[in-house]
Amino acid sequence: GRCRAVCSSTASRVASLARGQMRHLPLHLSLVVLVHSDTACERSPDACEPVILVPGVMGSRLRQHTRVPGALQTSSSHLWLPESHRLLARSALSSRSGVLGGLYRSWVKSLDPRGGSRWSVVEPDRANWGVKGVACILKAGRECVSTAKVFWDMIVALEKAGYRAGSNLFGVPYDWRLAPTENKLCADLATVLHHVTNNTRHRKALLAAHSLGNLQLVHCLNRVFSAETLAKVKALVAIAPPFGGSPQVARVLFSGAEMVSRLIISDLETRDFARQMPAAYMLLPSERVFGNDTILSLGTGDPAAREDYLGTAADMGALLRKIEAHVGPEASGMGQAHAASLRADMWEAPPVPVVCVIGAGVPTHVSFGYCEGWPRSMREEPCVLRFEDGDTTVPVRSAQSVCDHWQRQKRCLSPLSTVHPQRYRAEPFRSECVEVVHLHCKGHTMEAEGEPRGGDHCTEYHQRILHKRPTIDLVQSLAFNVNALEPRYSARAQQASELSDLVAWLHNSAAVALAPVPALQSAIDGWRASLPSGLSPPEEEADLPSSLLAAWERLKGRGLYEQAIRGASTVSTHAAIATGDAKADIEGTVAATGLPAERVEAAVAAARASSQAALGGGMATLRGGLGPLLTAAADAHERLRRVAALCEQSRAESCRGEAEGGQQEGRG
């Protein structure tokens, strides 16, 4: 019926146009077929919550904008990956001679992030709200080359469900060659998050990141974003995250390896430009995971000259400095880039719920042996000394150890049971803030577009895990709000229900974990007693311990939490009635009871008016409990900070007094 109405109105407009002032022009009509697809997102826009996609290393399309001095126009071309004809030229010219060979060498040189001039700038492809830059890095016509897919299949599946770029689907491409302190990932992501909450009906967005993108996102979440921006993140789906590093990156930096395709760029050329990538050093093995393992063994043919490099920061630093010494200026800055990467602490859990998706089922190389010594070994194809379970690039324990550590920290601002109650409230799981999901490449549910169940899903699993049906289904289930499909759904009631669950979680988990008030009082008394004679807190800080204890008691008590939960429950109960669809309520009641429509309409109007009045009282009760609760938390935090500063000050003055006393005794 809807299609017929649209076709009828279109036909009438075409007829009037033909009869009107343009009658003298030739009118060419083509058959228009209008297809109406009734997706879940169209039935209820609240159901499809926004999804933001962040790719991994080499997963963002990069464009180079160049302006010739004196020219007015700027030329733009793809830097990663370049046009198809250049890649074909690379595969055809093994000698790399002639004009096309020179173009290829010029392109390889331009990959060096230090090689740009002041007349050119490299930016990620942000077209179509960033979706184009994270979907595919090389297309053949309208289709993506199979080996160049990034989020292509996931985007296709989301669009079939009703997602649309710029409405509830976004991408954040970035310059993956640079560290998060140097590229614009954090700024671009914050802009997208604020756009989603300011220009759509949604309050939060789900982040789905792959590989290196997870490491860069953790830096943004822990070091850059404010509390306001963090509140706009629903959860992070970390797909194949190398939180503990990957030993294969040490091999890439030492002797090179295939990262995309040898037909596109050779192993040695990958090695040379990876040495100038600050982001590559974030992927080196973590000492807490691989510190006792031999990553590279050089000179295995001569036991007397053998050199073993463990996964410790000291050994990795020594290896990189030795590469610098042998290679020269082309490898300068490797040690400095490694030292800078160590400042990014992956062991501090982000303050948002996290779902770690870990690939497994593929023998993953973790230790490499070289027969030659320095420097010939840097051009040698190594042998594999040891392998572990993983996804061809990241061992399972690299992600598992860090995600397990995050589970014990419980640092999230809201639990998974509040973020997605349909999935996490029914069945218990190990942590409130972090869930670990293992996807075995030979699992019975493993399926992909063009690859049925039972096929080979283990080849290049680290990259192709994004295309697998279980990964896509997981992202869709976390982003999809099933409650929004209910006929009496109210977004306001849903928000109040989530707030009630969050306050209850704070009381049952966070407040219980706080130290008892007597223990805090004892600690303060012990600190006062340990102060040296004549040393006391400043007068303006004299009432600091007592005010801290008062705020602590309010946080430990039940009164404020119960009041906030009572107000949220009242709001949730009456919001559905006050803001629901009155017409649907009247029709449903008349059909169910057979009462006159006028009588039912009057009753529904009275119920809506009553609920609207009760809604105001519930909001007042909610503010009355939540406001003092937030104030008490902020006061306790500020007073704890000031007490810690006083402790540090008194400790420094005490140590200074002891040192002066020792000097006097020494002179005596």
Rosetta blueprint (number, residue, H / E / L):
1 G L
2 R H
3 C H
4 R H
5 A H
6 V H
7 C H
8 S H
9 S H
10 T H
11 A H
12 S H
13 R H
14 V H
15 A H
16 S H
17 L H
18 A H
19 R H
20 G L
21 Q L
22 M L
23 R L
24 H L
25 L L
26 P L
27 L L
28 H L
29 L L
30 S L
31 L L
32 V L
33 V L
34 L L
35 V L
36 H L
37 S L
38 D L
39 T L
40 A H
41 C H
42 E H
43 R H
44 S L
45 P L
46 D L
47 A L
48 C E
49 E L
50 P L
51 V E
52 I E
53 L E
54 V E
55 P L
56 G L
57 V L
58 M L
59 G L
60 S L
61 R L
62 L E
63 R E
64 Q E
65 H E
66 T E
67 R L
68 V L
69 P L
70 G L
71 A L
72 L L
73 Q L
74 T L
75 S E
76 S E
77 S E
78 H E
79 L E
80 W E
81 L L
82 P L
83 E L
84 S H
85 H H
86 R H
87 L H
88 L H
89 A H
90 R H
91 S H
92 A H
93 L L
94 S L
95 S L
96 R L
97 S L
98 G H
99 V H
100 L H
101 G H
102 G H
103 L H
104 Y H
105 R H
106 S H
107 W H
108 V H
109 K H
110 S H
111 L L
112 D L
113 P L
114 R L
115 G L
116 G L
117 S L
118 R L
119 W L
120 S E
121 V E
122 V E
123 E E
124 P E
125 D L
126 R L
127 A L
128 N L
129 W L
130 G L
131 V H
132 K H
133 G H
134 V H
135 A H
136 C E
137 I L
138 L L
139 K E
140 A E
141 G L
142 R L
143 E E
144 C E
145 V L
146 S H
147 T H
148 A H
149 K E
150 V L
151 F L
152 W H
153 D H
154 M H
155 I H
156 V H
157 A H
158 L H
159 E H
160 K H
161 A L
162 G L
163 Y L
164 R L
165 A E
166 G L
167 S L
168 N L
169 L E
170 F E
171 G E
172 V L
173 P L
174 Y L
175 D L
176 W L
177 R L
178 L L
179 A L
180 P L
181 T L
182 E L
183 N L
184 K L
185 L H
186 C H
187 A H
188 D H
189 L H
190 A H
191 T H
192 V H
193 L H
194 H H
195 H H
196 V H
197 T H
198 N H
199 N H
200 T L
201 R L
202 H L
203 R L
204 K L
205 A E
206 L E
207 L E
208 A E
209 A E
210 H E
211 S L
212 L H
213 G H
214 N H
215 L H
216 Q H
217 L H
218 V H
219 H H
220 C H
221 L H
222 N H
223 R H
224 V H
225 F L
226 S L
227 A H
228 E H
229 T H
230 L H
231 A L
232 K L
233 V E
234 K E
235 A E
236 L E
237 V E
238 A E
239 I E
240 A L
241 P L
242 P L
243 F L
244 G L
245 G L
246 S L
247 P H
248 Q H
249 V H
250 A H
251 R H
252 V H
253 L H
254 F H
255 S H
256 G L
257 A L
258 E L
259 M L
260 V L
261 S L
262 R L
263 L L
264 I L
265 I L
266 S L
267 D H
268 L H
269 E H
270 T H
271 R H
272 D H
273 F H
274 A H
275 R L
276 Q L
277 M L
278 P H
279 A H
280 A H
281 Y H
282 M H
283 L H
284 L L
285 P L
286 S L
287 E H
288 R H
289 V H
290 F H
291 G L
292 N L
293 D L
294 T E
295 I E
296 L E
297 S E
298 L E
299 G L
300 T L
301 G L
302 D L
303 P H
304 A H
305 A H
306 R L
307 E E
308 D E
309 Y E
310 L E
311 G L
312 T L
313 A H
314 A H
315 D H
316 M H
317 G H
318 A H
319 L H
320 L H
321 R H
322 K H
323 I H
324 E H
325 A H
326 H H
327 V H
328 G L
329 P H
330 E H
331 A H
332 S L
333 G L
334 M H
335 G H
336 Q H
337 A H
338 H H
339 A H
340 A H
341 S H
342 L L
343 R L
344 A L
345 D L
346 M L
347 W L
348 E L
349 A L
350 P L
351 P L
352 V L
353 P L
354 V E
355 V E
356 C E
357 V E
358 I E
359 G E
360 A E
361 G L
362 V E
363 P E
364 T E
365 H E
366 V E
367 S E
368 F E
369 G E
370 Y E
371 C L
372 E L
373 G L
374 W L
375 P L
376 R H
377 S H
378 M H
379 R H
380 E L
381 E L
382 P L
383 C E
384 V E
385 L E
386 R E
387 F E
388 E E
389 D E
390 G E
391 D L
392 T L
393 T L
394 V L
395 P E
396 V H
397 R H
398 S H
399 A H
400 Q H
401 S H
402 V H
403 C H
404 D H
405 H H
406 W H
407 Q H
408 R H
409 Q H
410 K L
411 R L
412 C L
413 L L
414 S L
415 P L
416 L H
417 S H
418 T H
419 V H
420 H L
421 P H
422 Q H
423 R H
424 Y H
425 R L
426 A L
427 E L
428 P L
429 F L
430 R L
431 S L
432 E L
433 C L
434 V E
435 E E
436 V E
437 V E
438 H E
439 L E
440 H E
441 C L
442 K L
443 G L
444 H L
445 T L
446 M L
447 E L
448 A E
449 E L
450 G L
451 E E
452 P L
453 R L
454 G L
455 G L
456 D L
457 H L
458 C L
459 T L
460 E L
461 Y H
462 H H
463 Q H
464 R H
465 I H
466 L H
467 H H
468 K E
469 R H
470 P H
471 T H
472 I H
473 D H
474 L H
475 V H
476 Q H
477 S H
478 L H
479 A H
480 F E
481 N L
482 V H
483 N H
484 A H
485 L H
486 E L
487 P L
488 R L
489 Y L
490 S L
491 A H
492 R H
493 A H
494 Q H
495 Q H
496 A H
497 S H
498 E H
499 L H
500 S H
501 D H
502 L H
503 V H
504 A H
505 W H
506 L H
507 H H
508 N H
509 S H
510 A H
511 A H
512 V H
513 A H
514 L L
515 A L
516 P L
517 V H
518 P H
519 A H
520 L H
521 Q H
522 S H
523 A H
524 I H
525 D H
526 G H
527 W H
528 R H
529 A H
530 S H
531 L L
532 P L
533 S L
534 G L
535 L L
536 S L
537 P L
538 P L
539 E H
540 E H
541 E H
542 A L
543 D L
544 L H
545 P H
546 S H
547 S H
548 L H
549 L H
550 A H
551 A H
552 W H
553 E H
554 R H
555 L H
556 K H
557 G L
558 R L
559 G H
560 L H
561 Y H
562 E H
563 Q H
564 A H
565 I H
566 R H
567 G H
568 A H
569 S H
570 T H
571 V H
572 S H
573 T H
574 H H
575 A H
576 A H
577 I H
578 A H
579 T H
580 G L
581 D L
582 A H
583 K H
584 A H
585 D H
586 I H
587 E H
588 G H
589 T H
590 V H
591 A H
592 A H
593 T H
594 G L
595 L L
596 P L
597 A H
598 E H
599 R H
600 V H
601 E H
602 A H
603 A H
604 V H
605 A H
606 A H
607 A H
608 R H
609 A H
610 S H
611 S H
612 Q H
613 A H
614 A H
615 L H
616 G H
617 G H
618 G H
619 M H
620 A H
621 T H
622 L H
623 R H
624 G H
625 G H
626 L H
627 G H
628 P H
629 L H
630 L H
631 T H
632 A H
633 A H
634 A H
635 D H
636 A H
637 H H
638 E H
639 R H
640 L H
641 R H
642 R H
643 V H
644 A H
645 A H
646 L H
647 C H
648 E H
649 Q H
650 S H
651 R H
652 A H
653 E H
654 S H
655 C H
656 R H
657 G H
658 E H
659 A H
660 E H
661 G H
662 G H
663 Q H
664 Q H
665 E H
666 G H
667 R H
668 G L
